[in-house]
């Protein structure tokens, strides 16, 4: 059992060290980072960090050639964005009711949080960010 636990911890550590897991090296010297995202800026920063780390291993820096974000979700974009907004509201309001409410409010808050998480999970990441870069 201890060997199994140690193996799982080692696997988690190794997979956590993949600093440029979404970089796709290009034969022509132009590389790509492709990330699925909810559409927020934090994922774009993650793509930039991955590109920088990839180039840093070659003692170079990333020079970005192109950046694009396209909607690739399964429902229409307006429905996706409305669903994501509703999900955040449900989780936020539900958390407050769960923590600060009485018994009935706490139960309703828990249901709200669960509904928000379910909606968020069903909608998934609706955008694809692609950045092309060269290491200079």
Buried (B, 14 or more C-beta within 10 A) or exposed (E): EEEEEEEEEEEEEEEEEEEBEBBEEEEEEBBBBEBBBBBEEEBBEBBBBBBBBBBBEEEEEBEEEEBEBEEEBEEEEEEBBEBBEBBBEBBEBBBBBBEEBEEEBBEBBBBBBEBBBEBBEEBEBBBBBBBBBBBE
